[in-house]
Amino acid sequence: MSIIKKLAGETLVYGMASIFPRVLNILMTLVYLTYRFKETEDYGSYNEMYAYVTIFLTILVYRLDTAYFRYGSTAENKSTVFSTALIPVIISAFIVVGAVLYYSQSIANWISYANKPHYIQWFAMIIGFDAIATLFYGKFRLASQPKRFLFFRVANVILTIVFILLFLEVFPRIAPDLGNTIGYFFGVTKELDFVFLANLLASGSILILLLPEFIKIKWSLDPSLLKKMLFYSFPLIIVGLAGNINQAFAVPLQKYFLGTDTTANLSDAGLYAAAAKIALLLNLFTVAFNYAAEPFFFNNEKKDKEKKAYGQVALAFTLVCVVVIIGIVTFSGLAQYLVGEKYRASLHIVPWLLFAYFFLGLYYNIAIWFKLSDKTIVGAFISVAGAIITLIVSIYFLPKVGTIASAYAAVITYAFMVCVGYLTGQKYYPIRYPVKKILSYVIIAGVMTISLVWIRQNYGMMSIILGILYLLGLTLFIWKYERKSLLH
């Protein structure tokens, strides 16, 4: 079996584990909530709070899930490696969550939610629950147990959806007194609060479902191993934090830098976030690829002495992405109906974000070299540089051109990271990538996208016909000229 076929198979399985729950999440958070929330400010607040979650979840996990891949893939006693990674995460979760709960009002005042300290309290617990669960997800991935990984990931999303529908649809219709009692007990005053509460209950439920996994653990802590793991993962924490700023911090930046009125800014940010979720359809594949590729490359490093797989995978990833990009751009005129009418004003950012997410996925592929070679500090420098670019472009251009500045920042940042990641990799861990082919397909996709956008603006739905012709032609070309080189 070719390495591409094997990775494709694992990507498909992890795609089920990552794409399926994310599709459900998009249906709920994009389709349902944008129709349900009458005020775009609420949708802005929703995305702002989850941006903070990504930051603090990275800190609490210490990226020990990746360190577990590094040391657990070669260690005979994987249970010792796992418990050594899990124990500090549990201890940190209790300490940090406790501190945040104690200072919740001060934190709420600081981020302009003075009358919503329960947001801070709930999300502190959500982050604590999810941090612990993340280590178990990593264990399932390294052990090639995608079905268990799939179960817990899907269960989290389904439970969240069930709780949201109970609070917003079922109780108001058949048990309004019960709904009011729950709202009074938790201090809920609006629909957005029930959405956050649903997430808290779902995250707590997942931790309960993981209790049998806790029982199986042979608890032990190897201080010398932990020191090595933390030394390895510390640069990855910086990578993660910088990556969070690049990927998820658009709404908080818009809140504070679009203008002087943060309430109005959040309303505009809500429009941006809704459009960004349409572009996330490409990111679904990117995430599935990353979930499969990281443990796959670690497990196959010794088998692939000539490093042929990396170039093949990068090209295969590019080919899939250019087809998906053209497909989304072709049907984006219809995709606007996924969001409520008030949220359609920012759909012009979708093509920009599609290319941004493509560059991000390509960077995941190229950046694997510094994890395999234990030079994670290089990845930290690249990510920090990317975060600085994101901040500079966003802060300077947001008040000048509006929310599309965040999309510009994303494209510039990820393209920069791909270039620097590739050039540094050629120095420390040389890999032959088919650069000319990848660039050619990116340029082709760019030209096709520009023409489709122009035709849609001037001739409406005629762009769909052209887009379908583009898709057929591109797919046939790839099948004829690329399949042999990828599948041998």
C-alpha positions in Angstrom: 0.0 0.0 0.0 1.4 3.4 -1.0 2.0 5.9 1.8 -0.5 8.3 0.3 -3.2 5.6 0.3 -2.4 4.7 3.9 -2.4 8.4 5.1 -5.6 9.0 3.1 -7.3 6.1 4.9 -6.3 7.4 8.3 -7.3 11.0 7.2 -10.7 9.6 6.2 -11.1 8.0 9.6 -9.9 11.0 11.5 -12.0 13.1 9.1 -15.0 11.3 10.5 -13.8 12.1 14.0 -13.1 15.7 13.2 -15.2 16.7 10.2 -18.4 15.0 11.3 -18.6 16.7 14.7 -17.5 20.0 13.2 -20.1 19.8 10.5 -22.7 19.3 13.3 -21.1 22.2 15.1 -21.3 24.4 12.0 -25.0 23.5 11.5 -25.6 24.5 15.1 -23.3 27.5 15.5 -23.6 28.9 11.9 -27.0 27.9 10.6 -29.1 27.7 13.7 -27.5 30.4 15.8 -27.3 33.0 13.1 -31.0 32.5 12.4 -31.7 32.4 16.2 -29.6 35.3 17.4 -31.3 38.5 16.3 -28.5 40.7 17.4 -25.2 40.1 15.6 -23.4 41.4 18.8 -24.4 38.1 20.5 -22.7 36.1 17.7 -19.7 38.3 18.1 -19.6 37.6 21.8 -20.0 33.9 21.2 -16.9 33.8 18.9 -14.9 36.1 21.2 -15.3 33.8 24.2 -14.2 30.8 22.2 -11.2 32.7 21.0 -10.1 33.0 24.6 -10.7 29.3 25.1 -8.2 28.4 22.5 -5.5 30.5 24.2 -6.0 29.0 27.7 -6.5 25.5 26.5 -3.1 25.6 24.9 -1.6 26.8 28.1 -3.2 24.2 30.3 -2.3 21.3 28.0 1.3 22.4 27.7 1.2 20.7 24.3 2.0 17.5 26.2 -0.3 15.7 23.8 2.3 16.2 21.1 5.2 15.4 23.5 3.3 12.2 24.2 3.5 11.4 20.5 7.2 12.1 20.5 8.1 9.9 23.5 5.2 7.5 23.5 5.9 6.4 19.9 9.3 5.0 20.9 8.9 4.1 24.5 8.2 0.5 25.6 6.1 1.6 28.6 3.6 4.0 27.0 1.5 4.0 30.2 4.3 5.7 32.1 4.7 8.3 29.4 0.9 9.0 29.4 0.5 9.3 33.1 3.6 11.5 33.3 1.9 13.8 30.8 -1.5 13.7 32.3 -0.7 14.3 36.0 0.7 17.9 35.5 -2.3 18.8 33.3 -4.7 17.7 36.0 -2.9 19.6 38.7 -2.6 22.7 36.6 -6.3 22.5 35.7 -7.3 22.5 39.4 -5.0 25.4 40.2 -5.8 27.6 37.2 -9.6 27.0 37.2 -9.7 27.7 41.0 -7.8 31.0 40.5 -10.0 32.1 37.6 -13.2 31.3 39.6 -11.9 33.4 42.5 -11.0 36.4 40.3 -13.9 35.9 37.8 -15.5 39.4 38.5 -12.2 41.2 38.0 -11.5 39.3 34.7 -15.1 40.0 33.6 -14.6 43.7 34.2 -11.3 43.7 32.3 -12.8 42.2 29.1 -16.0 44.4 29.2 -18.4 41.7 30.6 -18.8 43.3 34.0 -22.4 42.0 34.4 -21.5 38.5 33.1 -18.9 37.0 35.5 -20.6 33.6 35.1 -19.2 33.6 31.6 -15.7 33.6 33.1 -16.7 30.9 35.6 -18.3 28.6 33.1 -15.5 28.9 30.6 -12.8 28.3 33.2 -14.5 24.9 34.0 -14.9 24.1 30.3 -11.2 24.7 29.7 -10.3 22.6 32.6 -12.5 19.7 31.5 -11.3 19.9 27.9 -7.6 20.1 28.8 -7.8 16.8 30.6 -9.8 15.2 27.8 -7.3 16.4 25.2 -4.6 14.0 26.7 -7.0 11.1 26.2 -7.7 12.1 22.7 -3.9 12.1 22.1 -3.7 8.6 23.6 -6.4 7.3 21.3 -4.6 8.8 18.2 -1.2 7.4 19.0 -2.7 3.9 19.8 -4.5 4.0 16.4 -7.9 3.8 18.1 -9.8 6.3 15.8 -13.2 4.8 16.7 -12.8 5.7 20.4 -11.5 9.1 19.3 -14.5 9.5 17.1 -16.9 8.5 19.8 -15.8 11.1 22.3 -15.4 13.9 19.8 -18.9 13.3 18.4 -20.4 12.8 21.8 -19.2 16.2 22.9 -20.8 18.0 20.0 -24.0 16.0 20.1 -24.4 16.6 23.8 -23.8 20.3 23.3 -26.5 20.4 20.5 -28.9 18.4 22.7 -28.5 20.8 25.6 -28.9 23.8 23.4 -32.1 22.5 21.8 -33.4 21.6 25.2 -32.9 25.1 26.6 -33.9 27.1 23.6 -36.6 24.9 21.9 -37.9 22.1 24.1 -38.3 23.7 27.6 -39.9 26.9 26.4 -42.5 24.9 24.6 -43.3 22.0 26.9 -41.8 22.9 30.3 -41.4 26.7 30.6 -41.4 26.6 34.4 -38.5 24.2 34.4 -36.6 26.3 31.9 -37.2 29.4 34.0 -36.0 27.6 37.1 -32.8 26.5 35.4 -32.2 30.0 34.1 -32.8 31.5 37.5 -30.4 29.0 39.2 -27.6 29.6 36.8 -28.2 33.4 36.4 -29.1 33.1 32.7 -30.6 36.2 31.2 -30.4 35.6 27.4 -30.3 32.9 24.8 -26.5 33.2 24.4 -26.1 32.3 28.1 -27.9 29.0 27.5 -25.5 28.2 24.6 -22.5 28.6 26.9 -24.2 26.6 29.7 -24.9 23.8 27.2 -21.2 23.6 26.4 -20.3 23.5 30.0 -22.7 20.6 30.7 -21.4 18.7 27.6 -17.7 19.1 28.5 -18.4 17.9 32.0 -20.4 14.9 30.7 -17.4 13.9 28.5 -15.1 13.8 31.5 -17.6 11.6 33.2 -17.7 9.3 30.2 -13.9 9.1 30.4 -13.9 7.8 33.9 -13.3 4.2 32.8 -10.2 5.4 31.1 -9.0 6.9 34.3 -9.5 3.6 36.1 -7.2 1.9 33.6 -4.3 4.3 34.1 -1.3 2.9 35.9 -0.4 6.1 37.8 3.3 7.0 37.8 5.3 10.1 37.4 8.8 10.0 35.9 10.4 13.4 36.8 13.3 13.0 34.3 10.9 12.1 31.5 8.6 15.0 32.4 11.5 17.4 32.2 12.4 16.1 28.7 8.8 16.3 27.6 8.3 19.8 28.9 11.6 20.9 27.3 10.3 19.5 24.0 6.8 20.9 24.3 7.6 24.4 25.7 8.4 25.8 22.2 5.2 24.2 21.0 3.2 26.1 23.6 4.6 29.3 22.0 3.7 27.8 18.6 0.2 27.1 19.8 -0.4 30.5 21.4 0.9 32.3 18.3 -1.2 30.0 16.2 -4.3 30.8 18.2 -3.7 34.5 17.6 -3.3 33.8 13.9 -6.4 31.5 13.6 -8.9 32.4 16.3 -8.2 35.9 17.5 -9.8 37.9 14.7 -13.0 38.7 16.7 -11.2 40.0 19.9 -8.9 42.2 17.7 -11.9 43.5 15.8 -13.7 44.2 19.1 -11.0 46.6 20.3 -9.5 48.0 17.0 -12.3 48.5 14.5 -13.5 51.6 16.3 -14.2 53.2 19.7 -17.6 51.5 20.3 -16.9 47.9 21.3 -20.6 47.0 21.1 -20.8 48.1 17.5 -17.5 46.4 16.8 -18.8 43.1 18.2 -21.8 43.4 15.9 -19.5 43.7 12.9 -17.3 40.9 14.2 -20.3 38.7 14.3 -20.8 39.3 10.6 -17.2 38.4 9.9 -17.3 35.3 12.1 -20.4 34.0 10.2 -18.6 34.3 6.9 -15.5 32.8 8.3 -17.3 29.7 9.2 -18.2 29.1 5.6 -14.5 29.2 4.8 -14.0 26.7 7.6 -15.4 24.0 5.3 -11.9 23.8 3.8 -10.4 23.9 7.2 -12.3 20.8 8.1 -10.1 18.8 5.7 -7.0 20.6 7.0 -7.8 19.6 10.5 -8.5 16.0 9.6 -5.3 15.9 7.7 -3.3 17.3 10.6 -4.9 14.8 13.1 -3.8 11.9 10.9 -0.5 13.3 9.7 1.2 14.1 13.0 1.1 10.7 14.6 1.5 9.1 11.1 4.8 10.8 10.4 6.1 10.1 13.9 5.3 6.4 13.5 6.7 6.2 10.0 9.8 8.3 10.4 12.2 5.3 10.6 10.6 3.5 7.7 10.9 6.4 5.2 14.6 6.9 5.1 14.6 8.9 1.8 11.8 11.2 3.1 9.8 10.8 -0.1 6.5 10.8 1.7 6.6 14.4 2.7 6.7 15.8 -0.8 4.0 13.4 -2.0 1.8 14.3 0.9 2.3 18.0 0.4 1.3 17.7 -3.3 -1.7 15.5 -2.5 -2.9 18.0 0.1 -2.5 20.8 -2.4 -4.5 19.0 -5.1 -7.4 18.2 -2.8 -7.4 21.8 -1.5 -7.5 23.5 -4.9 -10.5 21.4 -5.9 -12.3 22.1 -2.6 -11.5 25.9 -2.9 -13.0 26.1 -6.4 -16.0 24.1 -5.3 -16.7 26.4 -2.3 -16.2 29.5 -4.4 -18.4 28.1 -7.1 -21.3 27.5 -4.8 -20.7 30.3 -2.3 -23.6 32.2 -3.7 -25.9 29.4 -2.5 -23.8 29.0 0.7 -25.0 32.4 1.9 -28.3 30.9 2.8 -26.5 28.9 5.5 -26.5 32.1 7.6 -29.3 34.4 8.7 -30.0 37.3 6.4 -28.4 39.8 8.8 -25.1 37.9 8.6 -24.5 37.9 4.8 -22.8 41.2 4.5 -19.3 39.9 4.9 -19.3 36.9 2.5 -16.8 38.7 0.3 -14.1 37.6 2.7 -14.6 33.9 2.0 -12.2 33.5 -0.9 -9.4 35.2 1.1 -9.9 32.9 4.0 -10.0 29.8 1.8 -6.5 30.5 0.6 -5.5 31.4 4.2 -6.6 28.0 5.4 -4.9 26.3 2.5 -1.6 27.9 3.4 -2.1 26.9 7.0 -2.6 23.3 6.1 0.4 23.4 3.9 2.4 24.8 6.8 1.3 21.9 8.9 2.8 19.5 6.4 6.1 21.5 6.0 6.4 22.2 9.7 6.5 18.5 10.7 10.3 18.6 10.2 11.0 20.6 13.4 8.9 18.2 15.4 10.7 15.1 14.0 14.2 16.7 14.4 13.5 18.0 18.0 14.0 21.6 16.8 10.6 22.8 18.0 12.2 26.2 19.0 12.4 27.0 15.2 8.6 26.5 15.0 8.2 28.8 17.9 10.1 31.6 16.2 8.2 31.1 13.0 4.8 31.2 14.8 5.7 34.2 16.9 6.8 36.0 13.8 3.4 35.1 12.2 1.5 36.3 15.2 3.4 39.6 15.1 2.4 40.0 11.4 -1.2 39.2 12.3 -1.2 41.8 15.0 0.5 44.5 13.0 -1.7 44.1 9.9 -4.9 43.8 11.9 -4.3 46.7 14.2 -3.2 49.0 11.4 -5.8 48.1 8.8 -8.9 47.2 10.8 -9.9 50.9 11.4 -9.0 51.7 7.8 -10.7 48.9 5.7 -12.9 47.1 8.2 -13.1 43.4 9.1 -11.6 42.2 5.8 -8.3 43.3 7.3 -8.4 40.1 9.4 -8.7 38.1 6.2 -5.7 39.9 4.6 -3.7 39.3 7.8 -4.5 35.6 7.7 -3.4 35.2 4.0 -0.2 37.2 4.5 0.7 35.4 7.8 0.2 31.8 6.6 2.0 32.4 3.3 4.9 33.9 5.2 5.0 30.9 7.6 5.0 28.4 4.7 7.9 30.2 3.0 10.0 30.5 6.2 9.1 27.0 7.3 10.2 25.6 4.0 13.5 27.5 3.8 14.5 26.7 7.4 13.6 23.1 6.8 15.9 22.9 3.8 18.7 23.9 6.1 18.1 21.6 9.1 16.0 18.7 7.7 16.2 18.7 3.8 13.1 17.4 2.1 12.4 17.5 -1.6 9.1 19.1 -2.2 7.6 19.5 -5.7 7.6 23.3 -5.2 7.0 24.1 -8.9 3.9 21.9 -9.1 2.5 23.2 -5.9 3.0 26.8 -6.9 1.4 26.1 -10.3 -1.7 24.6 -8.8 -2.0 27.5 -6.4 -1.7 30.1 -9.2 -4.3 28.2 -11.3 -6.7 28.1 -8.3 -6.1 31.8 -7.7 -6.8 32.8 -11.3 -10.0 30.6 -11.3 -11.2 32.2 -8.1 -10.7 35.7 -9.3 -12.6 35.0 -12.5 -15.4 33.3 -10.6 -15.8 36.2 -8.2 -15.8 38.8 -11.0 -18.4 36.8 -13.0 -20.6 36.4 -10.0 -20.5 40.1 -9.3 -21.3 41.0 -12.9 -23.4 38.1 -14.2 -24.8 36.4 -11.1 -25.4 32.7 -11.2 -23.5 32.3 -14.5 -20.5 31.8 -12.3 -21.9 28.5 -11.1 -21.8 27.1 -14.7 -18.2 28.3 -15.2 -17.2 26.9 -11.7 -18.6 23.5 -12.5 -16.6 23.5 -15.8 -13.5 24.5 -13.8 -14.1 21.7 -11.3 -14.5 19.1 -14.0 -11.5 20.2 -16.0 -9.3 20.5 -12.9 -10.3 17.1 -11.6 -9.8 15.3 -14.9 -6.4 17.0 -15.3 -5.3 15.9 -11.9 -6.5 12.4 -12.4 -4.7 12.0 -15.7 -1.4 13.6 -14.8 -0.9 13.2 -11.1 -2.4 9.9 -9.9 0.5 7.7 -10.9 3.1 9.8 -9.1 1.0 9.9 -5.9 -0.2 6.3 -5.7 2.9 4.3 -6.7 
